Amino acid sequence: MAITYTWAVTDMKARNETIDGVTYDNTVIQTYWTKTGTDENGNTGMFAGATPFQYNPESSTFIPFAELTEEIVLGWIQAVVVGSYEEHVNEQIQKEIDEKINPVVDPGLPWAN
């Protein structure tokens, strides 16, 4: 069963960071995101995650907050998730889809009225 995945950034937190006397306004320190999987029958499952970041002026180029795009931020998130725990994320999405296909029910007790 093939699953199509989509990612979305749902929120971010930022603060001003001063490094070596230079202040960087609205530096992203926390991201919130979802990854949604949809099977060929339209059943969906979703995983919500949070990924923290710390600005390092020696290893990256600062992008002003107003110039960030969802594509850029998703690239940061995916660089962390894909290399470490994406298998877990996908398993949780699959589990949610499976529960929609074959839901657990509570039929009650057969001897109770």
LOGUNU-756402 format. One record per residue (C-alpha): residue number from 0; residue in one letter; x, y, z. Coordinates in nm, 4 decimals. Example, Ala and Ser with C-alpha at 12.3 -4.5 7.8 and 13.67 -1.06 7.14 Angstrom:
BEGIN
+-------+-------+----------+----------+----------+
| gumar | kollo |        x |        y |        z |
+-------+-------+----------+----------+----------+
|     0 |     a |   1.2300 |  -0.4500 |   0.7800 |
|     1 |     s |   1.3670 |  -0.1060 |   0.7140 |
+-------+-------+----------+----------+----------+
This chain:
BEGIN
+-------+-------+----------+----------+----------+
| gumar | kollo |        x |        y |        z |
+-------+-------+----------+----------+----------+
|     0 |     m |   0.0000 |   0.0000 |   0.0000 |
|     1 |     a |   0.1640 |   0.3221 |  -0.1186 |
|     2 |     i |   0.1503 |   0.6272 |   0.1028 |
|     3 |     t |   0.1972 |   0.9835 |  -0.0184 |
|     4 |     y |   0.3506 |   1.2176 |   0.2395 |
|     5 |     t |   0.3190 |   1.5918 |   0.2843 |
|     6 |     w |   0.5043 |   1.8093 |   0.5335 |
|     7 |     a |   0.3904 |   2.1411 |   0.6799 |
|     8 |     v |   0.5366 |   2.3915 |   0.9238 |
|     9 |     t |   0.2660 |   2.4793 |   1.1757 |
|    10 |     d |   0.4516 |   2.7298 |   1.3974 |
|    11 |     m |   0.7910 |   2.8685 |   1.4929 |
|    12 |     k |   0.9432 |   3.0438 |   1.7908 |
|    13 |     a |   1.2220 |   3.2985 |   1.7591 |
|    14 |     r |   1.4289 |   3.5337 |   1.9699 |
|    15 |     n |   1.7028 |   3.7876 |   1.9178 |
|    16 |     e |   2.0485 |   3.6306 |   1.9436 |
|    17 |     t |   2.3683 |   3.8273 |   2.0029 |
|    18 |     i |   2.6796 |   3.6435 |   1.8910 |
|    19 |     d |   3.0229 |   3.8080 |   1.8950 |
|    20 |     g |   2.8594 |   4.1475 |   1.9369 |
|    21 |     v |   2.6266 |   4.1039 |   1.6385 |
|    22 |     t |   2.2523 |   4.0846 |   1.7054 |
|    23 |     y |   2.0419 |   3.8646 |   1.4820 |
|    24 |     d |   1.6729 |   3.9556 |   1.5093 |
|    25 |     n |   1.4070 |   3.6841 |   1.5229 |
|    26 |     t |   1.6423 |   3.3878 |   1.5081 |
|    27 |     v |   1.4365 |   3.0690 |   1.4809 |
|    28 |     i |   1.4931 |   2.8522 |   1.7880 |
|    29 |     q |   1.1953 |   2.6131 |   1.7673 |
|    30 |     t |   0.9830 |   2.4736 |   1.4864 |
|    31 |     y |   0.6561 |   2.2838 |   1.4980 |
|    32 |     w |   0.5563 |   2.0674 |   1.2064 |
|    33 |     t |   0.3354 |   1.7887 |   1.0788 |
|    34 |     k |   0.3914 |   1.5055 |   0.8372 |
|    35 |     t |   0.0718 |   1.3626 |   0.6891 |
|    36 |     g |   0.0452 |   1.0369 |   0.4992 |
|    37 |     t |  -0.2411 |   0.9490 |   0.2665 |
|    38 |     d |  -0.2961 |   0.6020 |   0.1228 |
|    39 |     e |  -0.4474 |   0.5307 |  -0.2192 |
|    40 |     n |  -0.7948 |   0.5054 |  -0.0602 |
|    41 |     g |  -0.7755 |   0.8513 |   0.0976 |
|    42 |     n |  -0.7105 |   0.7306 |   0.4538 |
|    43 |     t |  -0.4785 |   0.9674 |   0.6369 |
|    44 |     g |  -0.2497 |   0.9606 |   0.9354 |
|    45 |     m |  -0.0562 |   1.2496 |   1.0838 |
|    46 |     f |   0.2478 |   1.2933 |   1.3051 |
|    47 |     a |   0.3110 |   1.6252 |   1.4801 |
|    48 |     g |   0.6660 |   1.7085 |   1.5808 |
|    49 |     a |   0.8830 |   1.9843 |   1.7209 |
|    50 |     t |   1.2437 |   2.0462 |   1.6263 |
|    51 |     p |   1.4680 |   2.2965 |   1.8059 |
|    52 |     f |   1.7459 |   2.4940 |   1.6394 |
|    53 |     q |   2.0390 |   2.7034 |   1.7518 |
|    54 |     y |   2.1959 |   2.9582 |   1.5213 |
|    55 |     n |   2.5632 |   2.9012 |   1.4510 |
|    56 |     p |   2.7132 |   3.1869 |   1.2487 |
|    57 |     e |   3.0159 |   2.9757 |   1.1551 |
|    58 |     s |   2.8247 |   2.6927 |   0.9888 |
|    59 |     s |   2.5336 |   2.8594 |   0.8133 |
|    60 |     t |   2.4157 |   3.1767 |   0.6478 |
|    61 |     f |   2.1653 |   3.3822 |   0.8442 |
|    62 |     i |   1.8360 |   3.4301 |   0.6640 |
|    63 |     p |   1.6280 |   3.7191 |   0.7981 |
|    64 |     f |   1.2993 |   3.6021 |   0.9475 |
|    65 |     a |   1.0926 |   3.7961 |   0.6926 |
|    66 |     e |   1.2739 |   3.6150 |   0.4084 |
|    67 |     l |   1.2111 |   3.2616 |   0.5371 |
|    68 |     t |   0.9842 |   3.0370 |   0.3340 |
|    69 |     e |   0.8165 |   2.7155 |   0.4367 |
|    70 |     e |   1.0440 |   2.5335 |   0.1916 |
|    71 |     i |   1.3572 |   2.6656 |   0.3671 |
|    72 |     v |   1.2330 |   2.5775 |   0.7153 |
|    73 |     l |   1.1124 |   2.2332 |   0.6025 |
|    74 |     g |   1.4617 |   2.1741 |   0.4659 |
|    75 |     w |   1.6049 |   2.2415 |   0.8130 |
|    76 |     i |   1.3502 |   2.0132 |   0.9782 |
|    77 |     q |   1.3896 |   1.7317 |   0.7270 |
|    78 |     a |   1.7684 |   1.7442 |   0.7612 |
|    79 |     v |   1.7180 |   1.6503 |   1.1280 |
|    80 |     v |   1.4223 |   1.4117 |   1.1021 |
|    81 |     v |   1.5121 |   1.2153 |   0.7892 |
|    82 |     g |   1.8549 |   1.1237 |   0.9184 |
|    83 |     s |   1.7478 |   1.0190 |   1.2642 |
|    84 |     y |   1.3867 |   0.9214 |   1.3345 |
|    85 |     e |   1.1799 |   0.9391 |   1.0172 |
|    86 |     e |   1.1162 |   0.5631 |   1.0331 |
|    87 |     h |   0.9382 |   0.6148 |   1.3671 |
|    88 |     v |   0.7353 |   0.9029 |   1.2220 |
|    89 |     n |   0.6260 |   0.6905 |   0.9250 |
|    90 |     e |   0.5376 |   0.3963 |   1.1509 |
|    91 |     q |   0.3102 |   0.6194 |   1.3596 |
|    92 |     i |   0.1412 |   0.7531 |   1.0468 |
|    93 |     q |   0.0903 |   0.3967 |   0.9197 |
|    94 |     k |  -0.0530 |   0.2932 |   1.2572 |
|    95 |     e |  -0.3098 |   0.5746 |   1.2427 |
|    96 |     i |  -0.4075 |   0.4789 |   0.8877 |
|    97 |     d |  -0.4390 |   0.1130 |   0.9875 |
|    98 |     e |  -0.6670 |   0.2069 |   1.2777 |
|    99 |     k |  -0.8946 |   0.3941 |   1.0382 |
|   100 |     i |  -0.9092 |   0.0956 |   0.8045 |
|   101 |     n |  -0.9724 |  -0.1548 |   1.0839 |
|   102 |     p |  -1.0951 |   0.0456 |   1.3841 |
|   103 |     v |  -1.1040 |  -0.0827 |   1.7383 |
|   104 |     v |  -1.4625 |  -0.0883 |   1.8609 |
|   105 |     d |  -1.6222 |  -0.1186 |   2.2029 |
|   106 |     p |  -1.9227 |  -0.3471 |   2.1589 |
|   107 |     g |  -1.9966 |  -0.3532 |   2.5301 |
|   108 |     l |  -2.0521 |  -0.6645 |   2.7364 |
|   109 |     p |  -2.2710 |  -0.9291 |   2.5718 |
|   110 |     w |  -2.4417 |  -1.0157 |   2.9025 |
|   111 |     a |  -2.5201 |  -0.6546 |   2.9993 |
|   112 |     n |  -2.8437 |  -0.4825 |   2.8939 |
+-------+-------+----------+----------+----------+
